[in-house]
Structure formats: C-alpha cells, structure tokens
Amino acid sequence: MCYGQQRGGFSNDSLGPSRRPTRPATDNAAVVEDLRGRLAETEARLARARAREADLSRRLEEMKRFVSVMEILETYLKRRFIEQQEHVAHLFTPLPP
C-alpha cells in the first residue's frame, strides 16, 4: 500500500506543474510576441508560395496550349511537305510516249 502511494506521488510530481519552469509575465509576453512574429512570417511565406504556385500553374497552362498549337502546326507542315514531294515527283516523272 505504501509503495502504491509513493508511486502515485512520484508520477504526480513528474507530470505536475512543478516540472515546468514558471516564467514571469514579461517573458511570457515576449514568447507570445515572438510566436506571433513567426506566425506572421510563416503566413507571408505561405502567401508567397501560393502566389508562386498560381503563377506556375498559369504558365504551365500557357505552355500546354503552345505545345498543342505546335503539334497542330507540325501535322499541317508534314502534310504540306508530303504534298509538295508528291507534286515534285509528279513533275519529274517522264511522260509516256
């Protein structure tokens, strides 16, 4: 019974407020102010990251449209090239006598 009481007292001591260092109100205010500053910096970084992400997403969409236009142009130019080759081949084919 005595052992259980000591153990209970020991665990209460280790978890109780006596283990936490108490700070004067000025220190707590400084810590709170520091945390607010860090939070503001983090929020500013997050806002910049979101703006950068939006810009990159917009640029990616522009690049996708550009690639699509280039693919269409490539297809058109290949077709025209083949047509021109066929036309030149037709011009140089000897006529039957």
C-alpha positions, 0 to 999 in steps of 0.5 A: 500500500505504501509503495502504491502511494509513493508511486502515485506521488512520484508520477504526480510530481513528474507530470505536475506543474512543478516540472515546468519552469514558471516564467514571469509575465514579461517573458511570457509576453515576449514568447507570445510576441515572438510566436506571433512574429513567426506566425506572421512570417510563416503566413507571408511565406505561405502567401508567397508560395501560393502566389508562386504556385498560381503563377506556375500553374498559369504558365504551365497552362500557357505552355500546354496550349503552345505545345498543342498549337505546335503539334497542330502546326507540325501535322499541317507542315508534314502534310504540306511537305508530303504534298509538295514531294508528291507534286515534285515527283509528279513533275519529274516523272517522264511522260509516256510516249 
